[in-house]
Amino acid sequence: MAVKKKTAQPKKKATQPPHAEIGILGGTGLYEIEGIKNLEEVKLKTPFGAPSDAYILGSLEGRKVAFLSRHGRGHRLLPMDINFRANIYGFKMLGIKRIISVNSCGSLKEEIRPRDIVFSDQFYDRARRINTFFGEGIAAHIGMAEPVCADLAKFLYDTAICLGVRAHLGGTYICIEGPAFSTKAESEIYRSWGCSVIGMTAATEAKLCREAEICYATMNLATDYDVWHAEEEDVSVELILENLKFNTEHAKAIIKKALATLPVELKGPCDCQAACKDTIVTNPKLIPAAKKNELRLIIGKYIK
């Protein structure tokens, strides 16, 4: 599939990146969906460094979409090596209002079978990585009680059910640092906490999307039962890749059908897109000019 290449810089008007409406954050080749047109590769430089890869822009079901491979093409990046801030800020530079995140995950519940899809609505974050755009002269405290866009998640879940895909709405995603999988003791503890699935990326993305005022929903593709299930084989890379390949086709079908019917606004203006309002506690006069400029796409409507 031919992809045109284009490099864009964030500060020069003549080379401002093209705009898109919906972001798809997932694995390599997720953009290879039947019917996608006008593919274009766009490389961005953000105030937080380089994203994981170039963004692949295209038109699908009449909607302008932007795809990004979170681990880089060829899966080169471990979870702790991903530049999460650059990835989300790059979507912001492209004008993205909604992000559909596609993740592989392990199941921590009997009823969530390998090859099921889970639209998680809560997170327990055990990762140890940078998960905010703020700091360095500006303090803000974002609300995370409801960490995903409920309307977007419900719409995607309904789409999955319509397609006959076995899916679950809601549940807690526990995010671990990785890159190693859990021990059996850890897996059992996470189950005792009531967690539904386990992964290594979504909680970080959800926090950054909330700060960036982008609607975020995560489509978790269950590949295994982690290591707790006595009657199932333990998690392995081979098992994950086999089940992930199967579920990726379902994910593509859900994305395509959802884009065909997803309204511009689901239930009026979404709270996600005003999430930074009244969260900045630093005196505006004391915020360094460089930091204001760095975050202008996020805080520009609140602090001049």
C-alpha positions as CSV (number, residue, x, y, z in Angstrom):
1,M,0.0,0.0,0.0
2,A,1.7,3.2,-1.2
3,V,2.1,6.0,1.3
4,K,3.1,9.5,0.3
5,K,5.7,11.1,2.7
6,K,5.6,14.6,4.1
7,T,7.6,16.3,6.9
8,A,5.9,19.0,9.0
9,Q,7.3,21.5,11.5
10,P,5.1,22.8,14.3
11,K,6.2,26.5,14.2
12,K,6.3,27.4,10.5
13,K,3.1,28.4,9.0
14,A,4.1,27.2,5.5
15,T,4.8,23.7,6.9
16,Q,2.0,23.3,9.4
17,P,0.8,19.6,9.5
18,P,-2.5,18.7,7.8
19,H,-5.5,18.2,10.0
20,A,-7.4,15.1,10.8
21,E,-10.4,14.3,12.9
22,I,-9.9,10.9,14.6
23,G,-6.7,9.4,15.8
24,I,-6.0,5.6,15.8
25,L,-3.2,4.6,18.2
26,G,-2.2,0.9,17.9
27,G,0.1,-1.5,16.1
28,T,1.9,-1.6,12.9
29,G,-0.3,-2.0,9.9
30,L,-3.5,-1.1,11.6
31,Y,-4.1,1.5,8.9
32,E,-4.4,-1.3,6.3
33,I,-8.1,-1.3,6.3
34,E,-10.2,-2.0,3.2
35,G,-11.5,1.2,1.7
36,I,-8.9,3.6,3.1
37,K,-7.9,6.3,0.6
38,N,-5.3,9.0,0.1
39,L,-2.7,7.6,2.4
40,E,0.0,10.2,3.4
41,E,2.9,9.8,5.8
42,V,3.6,12.8,8.0
43,K,6.6,13.2,10.3
44,L,6.2,15.6,13.2
45,K,8.6,17.3,15.6
46,T,6.9,18.1,18.9
47,P,8.1,20.2,21.9
48,F,8.6,16.8,23.7
49,G,10.7,15.2,21.0
50,A,9.9,12.7,18.3
51,P,6.8,10.5,18.3
52,S,7.2,6.7,17.9
53,D,6.9,6.9,14.2
54,A,5.4,8.9,11.3
55,Y,1.6,9.5,11.4
56,I,-0.2,7.8,8.5
57,L,-3.1,10.0,7.4
58,G,-5.9,8.9,5.2
59,S,-9.6,9.0,4.5
60,L,-11.9,6.2,5.7
61,E,-15.7,6.2,5.4
62,G,-15.5,9.9,4.6
63,R,-13.6,10.8,7.8
64,K,-10.0,12.1,8.0
65,V,-8.0,9.8,10.2
66,A,-4.5,9.6,11.5
67,F,-2.8,6.3,12.5
68,L,0.3,6.0,14.7
69,S,2.2,2.8,15.6
70,R,2.9,3.3,19.3
71,H,5.9,0.9,19.4
72,G,7.2,2.1,16.0
73,R,7.0,0.1,12.8
74,G,8.5,-3.3,13.4
75,H,7.7,-3.0,17.1
76,R,11.1,-1.4,18.1
77,L,10.1,0.3,21.3
78,L,9.6,-1.3,24.8
79,P,6.7,0.3,26.7
80,M,9.1,2.4,28.9
81,D,10.9,3.6,25.8
82,I,7.8,5.0,24.1
83,N,7.7,8.8,24.0
84,F,4.0,9.0,25.2
85,R,4.0,12.8,25.4
86,A,5.3,13.3,21.9
87,N,2.7,10.7,20.6
88,I,-0.3,12.5,22.1
89,Y,1.0,16.0,21.5
90,G,1.5,15.0,17.8
91,F,-2.1,14.0,17.6
92,K,-3.0,17.4,19.1
93,M,-0.9,19.1,16.4
94,L,-3.0,17.3,13.8
95,G,-6.2,18.7,15.3
96,I,-7.4,15.3,16.6
97,K,-10.5,15.4,18.8
98,R,-10.8,11.7,19.5
99,I,-8.4,8.9,19.9
100,I,-9.3,5.2,19.6
101,S,-6.5,3.2,21.3
102,V,-6.0,-0.4,20.3
103,N,-4.0,-2.4,22.9
104,S,-3.2,-6.0,23.5
105,C,-3.9,-7.1,27.1
106,G,-4.1,-10.2,29.3
107,S,-7.3,-11.2,30.9
108,L,-7.7,-11.4,34.7
109,K,-11.2,-12.7,34.7
110,E,-12.6,-16.0,33.6
111,E,-15.4,-14.5,31.6
112,I,-13.0,-12.4,29.5
113,R,-11.7,-15.0,27.1
114,P,-8.7,-14.7,24.9
115,R,-9.7,-13.0,21.6
116,D,-12.5,-11.1,23.5
117,I,-12.4,-7.3,23.3
118,V,-12.7,-5.1,26.4
119,F,-13.6,-1.4,26.4
120,S,-12.1,-0.5,29.8
121,D,-13.4,2.5,31.7
122,Q,-11.0,2.6,34.7
123,F,-7.2,2.3,35.3
124,Y,-4.9,1.3,38.1
125,D,-1.5,2.7,37.1
126,R,1.6,1.0,38.5
127,A,3.9,2.2,35.7
128,R,6.8,4.5,36.6
129,R,7.1,6.9,33.8
130,I,6.4,10.5,32.8
131,N,2.6,10.9,32.4
132,T,2.0,14.6,32.3
133,F,2.7,17.6,30.1
134,F,2.9,19.9,33.1
135,G,5.8,20.6,35.5
136,E,8.9,22.8,34.8
137,G,7.3,26.0,36.0
138,I,3.6,25.2,35.6
139,A,1.5,23.0,38.0
140,A,-1.9,21.6,37.1
141,H,-4.0,18.8,38.6
142,I,-6.3,17.1,36.1
143,G,-9.4,15.2,37.1
144,M,-9.2,11.5,36.4
145,A,-12.3,10.1,38.1
146,E,-13.7,9.0,34.7
147,P,-10.5,8.4,32.7
148,V,-12.1,7.5,29.3
149,C,-14.7,9.1,27.2
150,A,-17.8,7.1,28.1
151,D,-19.7,8.1,25.0
152,L,-17.0,7.1,22.6
153,A,-16.3,3.8,24.5
154,K,-20.1,2.9,24.5
155,F,-20.3,3.7,20.8
156,L,-17.4,1.4,20.0
157,Y,-18.8,-1.3,22.2
158,D,-22.2,-1.1,20.5
159,T,-20.4,-1.3,17.1
160,A,-18.6,-4.4,18.2
161,I,-21.8,-6.1,19.4
162,C,-23.5,-5.2,16.1
163,L,-20.7,-7.0,14.2
164,G,-21.1,-10.1,16.4
165,V,-17.7,-9.6,18.2
166,R,-17.6,-10.9,21.7
167,A,-17.0,-7.7,23.7
168,H,-17.2,-6.3,27.3
169,L,-18.0,-2.7,28.3
170,G,-16.2,-1.5,31.4
171,G,-13.6,-2.9,33.7
172,T,-10.3,-1.9,35.2
173,Y,-7.1,-2.0,33.2
174,I,-4.1,-2.4,35.4
175,C,-1.0,-0.8,33.8
176,I,2.4,-2.3,34.7
177,E,5.8,-1.0,33.8
178,G,7.0,-4.1,32.0
179,P,8.6,-5.3,29.9
180,A,8.4,-8.6,31.7
181,F,5.0,-10.3,32.2
182,S,3.6,-10.8,35.7
183,T,4.6,-13.5,38.2
184,K,1.8,-15.7,39.3
185,A,1.7,-14.0,42.6
186,E,1.4,-10.6,41.0
187,S,-1.4,-11.9,38.7
188,E,-3.4,-13.3,41.6
189,I,-3.0,-10.0,43.6
190,Y,-4.3,-8.0,40.6
191,R,-7.2,-10.3,40.4
192,S,-8.0,-9.9,44.1
193,W,-8.0,-6.1,43.5
194,G,-10.9,-6.6,41.0
195,C,-8.9,-5.7,37.9
196,S,-10.2,-7.0,34.6
197,V,-7.3,-6.8,32.2
198,I,-3.5,-6.1,32.3
199,G,-1.3,-4.2,29.9
200,M,1.6,-1.7,29.8
201,T,0.5,1.4,27.9
202,A,-3.1,2.6,28.1
203,A,-3.1,4.3,31.5
204,T,-0.3,6.6,30.5
205,E,-2.1,7.5,27.2
206,A,-5.4,8.1,29.0
207,K,-3.8,10.7,31.4
208,L,-2.1,12.5,28.6
209,C,-5.2,12.6,26.4
210,R,-7.2,14.0,29.3
211,E,-4.6,16.8,29.8
212,A,-4.6,17.4,26.0
213,E,-8.4,17.6,26.0
214,I,-8.8,14.7,23.6
215,C,-11.5,12.1,24.0
216,Y,-9.9,8.7,24.6
217,A,-11.3,5.2,24.5
218,T,-9.3,2.0,24.7
219,M,-10.1,-1.1,22.7
220,N,-8.3,-3.9,24.6
221,L,-7.7,-7.1,22.7
222,A,-7.4,-10.0,25.1
223,T,-4.6,-12.3,24.0
224,D,-4.2,-14.6,27.0
225,Y,-5.2,-15.3,30.6
226,D,-1.9,-13.8,31.9
227,V,-0.4,-16.5,34.1
228,W,-3.1,-17.1,36.7
229,H,-5.3,-19.6,34.8
230,A,-4.5,-23.2,35.8
231,E,-6.2,-24.8,32.7
232,E,-4.7,-22.4,30.1
233,E,-1.1,-22.2,28.8
234,D,1.0,-19.4,30.3
235,V,1.4,-16.2,28.5
236,S,4.0,-16.2,25.7
237,V,5.0,-14.0,22.8
238,E,3.9,-16.7,20.3
239,L,0.5,-17.0,21.9
240,I,0.0,-13.2,22.1
241,L,1.0,-12.7,18.4
242,E,-1.4,-15.4,17.3
243,N,-4.4,-14.1,19.1
244,L,-3.5,-10.5,18.4
245,K,-3.5,-11.1,14.7
246,F,-7.0,-12.6,15.0
247,N,-8.3,-9.7,17.0
248,T,-6.7,-7.0,14.9
249,E,-9.0,-8.0,12.1
250,H,-12.0,-7.4,14.4
251,A,-10.5,-4.1,15.5
252,K,-10.2,-3.0,11.9
253,A,-13.8,-3.9,11.3
254,I,-15.0,-2.1,14.4
255,I,-13.1,1.1,13.4
256,K,-14.4,1.1,9.9
257,K,-18.0,0.6,10.8
258,A,-17.8,3.1,13.7
259,L,-16.3,5.8,11.5
260,A,-19.2,5.3,9.0
261,T,-21.8,6.2,11.7
262,L,-19.9,8.1,14.4
263,P,-21.6,11.6,14.8
264,V,-19.4,14.7,15.0
265,E,-20.6,15.1,18.5
266,L,-22.1,12.2,20.4
267,K,-24.1,14.0,23.1
268,G,-23.2,17.6,22.6
269,P,-19.8,19.1,23.7
270,C,-17.8,16.5,25.6
271,D,-16.4,17.2,29.1
272,C,-13.1,15.7,27.8
273,Q,-12.5,18.7,25.6
274,A,-12.6,21.1,28.5
275,A,-10.7,18.9,31.0
276,C,-8.0,21.5,31.7
277,K,-10.4,24.3,32.6
278,D,-9.7,25.5,36.2
279,T,-6.9,22.9,36.8
280,I,-3.9,25.2,36.4
281,V,-2.8,26.5,39.9
282,T,0.3,28.4,39.0
283,N,0.1,32.2,38.8
284,P,0.0,32.9,35.0
285,K,2.6,35.7,35.5
286,L,5.1,33.2,36.9
287,I,4.8,30.6,34.1
288,P,7.9,30.7,31.9
289,A,7.2,32.0,28.5
290,A,9.0,29.0,26.9
291,K,6.6,26.7,28.8
292,K,3.6,28.7,27.7
293,N,4.7,28.4,24.1
294,E,5.4,24.7,24.5
295,L,1.9,24.0,25.8
296,R,0.1,26.6,23.7
297,L,-2.1,24.0,22.0
298,I,-3.3,22.8,25.4
299,I,-3.5,25.9,27.6
300,G,-3.6,28.6,25.1
301,K,-7.4,29.1,25.5
302,Y,-7.0,29.5,29.3
303,I,-3.7,31.4,29.7
304,K,-2.4,34.0,27.2
